[in-house]
Amino acid sequence: MIAEVIGALGVVAAALITGVLHRWRNENTAAHGKALDKLDSIAATLDHVDAEIDEIGEWQREHDELHRSL
């Protein structure tokens, strides 16, 4: 009888632990998804800034050439 009770408690404990770990995993997956979305947004912003800096550098070179030719 005691062995059956201990076995039943072990099964219940394993189910509880499995449930808690599964919930943490789902929360962690959701958090990672949000982090990846934020990183994608940051990468897009950096690409935009990089393109603008390239345009400014090109304009600056052309402007310098204009002054040198005068």
Phi and psi in degrees as GROMACS dihedral restraints (atoms count N, CA, C in turn):
[ dihedral_restraints ]
;  ai    aj    ak    al  type     phi  dphi    fc
    3     4     5     6     1   -64.8    20    10
    4     5     6     7     1   -38.2    20    10
    6     7     8     9     1   -62.7    20    10
    7     8     9    10     1   -38.8    20    10
    9    10    11    12     1   -66.7    20    10
   10    11    12    13     1   -39.7    20    10
   12    13    14    15     1   -65.5    20    10
   13    14    15    16     1   -45.6    20    10
   15    16    17    18     1   -62.9    20    10
   16    17    18    19     1   -41.5    20    10
   18    19    20    21     1   -62.6    20    10
   19    20    21    22     1   -42.5    20    10
   21    22    23    24     1   -65.3    20    10
   22    23    24    25     1   -42.6    20    10
   24    25    26    27     1   -63.4    20    10
   25    26    27    28     1   -37.3    20    10
   27    28    29    30     1   -63.0    20    10
   28    29    30    31     1   -41.5    20    10
   30    31    32    33     1   -65.3    20    10
   31    32    33    34     1   -43.4    20    10
   33    34    35    36     1   -62.9    20    10
   34    35    36    37     1   -44.2    20    10
   36    37    38    39     1   -62.5    20    10
   37    38    39    40     1   -42.3    20    10
   39    40    41    42     1   -63.4    20    10
   40    41    42    43     1   -39.9    20    10
   42    43    44    45     1   -65.2    20    10
   43    44    45    46     1   -41.4    20    10
   45    46    47    48     1   -64.3    20    10
   46    47    48    49     1   -45.7    20    10
   48    49    50    51     1   -62.6    20    10
   49    50    51    52     1   -43.5    20    10
   51    52    53    54     1   -61.1    20    10
   52    53    54    55     1   -42.6    20    10
   54    55    56    57     1   -63.0    20    10
   55    56    57    58     1   -43.4    20    10
   57    58    59    60     1   -64.7    20    10
   58    59    60    61     1   -45.4    20    10
   60    61    62    63     1   -64.2    20    10
   61    62    63    64     1   -38.1    20    10
   63    64    65    66     1   -64.0    20    10
   64    65    66    67     1   -41.7    20    10
   66    67    68    69     1   -64.5    20    10
   67    68    69    70     1   -44.8    20    10
   69    70    71    72     1   -60.3    20    10
   70    71    72    73     1   -39.3    20    10
   72    73    74    75     1   -63.6    20    10
   73    74    75    76     1   -44.0    20    10
   75    76    77    78     1   -63.2    20    10
   76    77    78    79     1   -42.3    20    10
   78    79    80    81     1   -64.7    20    10
   79    80    81    82     1   -40.0    20    10
   81    82    83    84     1   -65.8    20    10
   82    83    84    85     1   -41.0    20    10
   84    85    86    87     1   -62.6    20    10
   85    86    87    88     1   -42.6    20    10
   87    88    89    90     1   -64.0    20    10
   88    89    90    91     1   -41.4    20    10
   90    91    92    93     1   -64.5    20    10
   91    92    93    94     1   -40.7    20    10
   93    94    95    96     1   -64.5    20    10
   94    95    96    97     1   -38.4    20    10
   96    97    98    99     1   -61.5    20    10
   97    98    99   100     1   -43.4    20    10
   99   100   101   102     1   -64.4    20    10
  100   101   102   103     1   -40.9    20    10
  102   103   104   105     1   -64.0    20    10
  103   104   105   106     1   -41.6    20    10
  105   106   107   108     1   -64.8    20    10
  106   107   108   109     1   -39.3    20    10
  108   109   110   111     1   -61.2    20    10
  109   110   111   112     1   -43.2    20    10
  111   112   113   114     1   -65.3    20    10
  112   113   114   115     1   -41.9    20    10
  114   115   116   117     1   -64.7    20    10
  115   116   117   118     1   -37.8    20    10
  117   118   119   120     1   -63.4    20    10
  118   119   120   121     1   -40.2    20    10
  120   121   122   123     1   -64.1    20    10
  121   122   123   124     1   -42.9    20    10
  123   124   125   126     1   -64.1    20    10
  124   125   126   127     1   -41.8    20    10
  126   127   128   129     1   -63.1    20    10
  127   128   129   130     1   -40.2    20    10
  129   130   131   132     1   -64.7    20    10
  130   131   132   133     1   -41.3    20    10
  132   133   134   135     1   -63.9    20    10
  133   134   135   136     1   -42.4    20    10
  135   136   137   138     1   -64.5    20    10
  136   137   138   139     1   -38.4    20    10
  138   139   140   141     1   -61.6    20    10
  139   140   141   142     1   -41.3    20    10
  141   142   143   144     1   -64.9    20    10
  142   143   144   145     1   -45.7    20    10
  144   145   146   147     1   -63.6    20    10
  145   146   147   148     1   -40.9    20    10
  147   148   149   150     1   -60.0    20    10
  148   149   150   151     1   -43.2    20    10
  150   151   152   153     1   -63.9    20    10
  151   152   153   154     1   -41.1    20    10
  153   154   155   156     1   -65.6    20    10
  154   155   156   157     1   -39.4    20    10
  156   157   158   159     1   -64.9    20    10
  157   158   159   160     1   -39.6    20    10
  159   160   161   162     1   -60.9    20    10
  160   161   162   163     1   -42.0    20    10
  162   163   164   165     1   -64.4    20    10
  163   164   165   166     1   -40.1    20    10
  165   166   167   168     1   -65.6    20    10
  166   167   168   169     1   -42.0    20    10
  168   169   170   171     1   -62.0    20    10
  169   170   171   172     1   -41.3    20    10
  171   172   173   174     1   -64.6    20    10
  172   173   174   175     1   -44.1    20    10
  174   175   176   177     1   -60.8    20    10
  175   176   177   178     1   -42.7    20    10
  177   178   179   180     1   -62.7    20    10
  178   179   180   181     1   -42.0    20    10
  180   181   182   183     1   -62.2    20    10
  181   182   183   184     1   -45.4    20    10
  183   184   185   186     1   -62.8    20    10
  184   185   186   187     1   -38.9    20    10
  186   187   188   189     1   -67.6    20    10
  187   188   189   190     1   -41.0    20    10
  189   190   191   192     1   -62.3    20    10
  190   191   192   193     1   -41.3    20    10
  192   193   194   195     1   -61.0    20    10
  193   194   195   196     1   -39.9    20    10
  195   196   197   198     1   -60.5    20    10
  196   197   198   199     1   -44.5    20    10
  198   199   200   201     1   -68.2    20    10
  199   200   201   202     1   -35.9    20    10
  201   202   203   204     1   -68.0    20    10
  202   203   204   205     1   -31.0    20    10
  204   205   206   207     1   -81.6    20    10
  205   206   207   208     1    -9.7    20    10
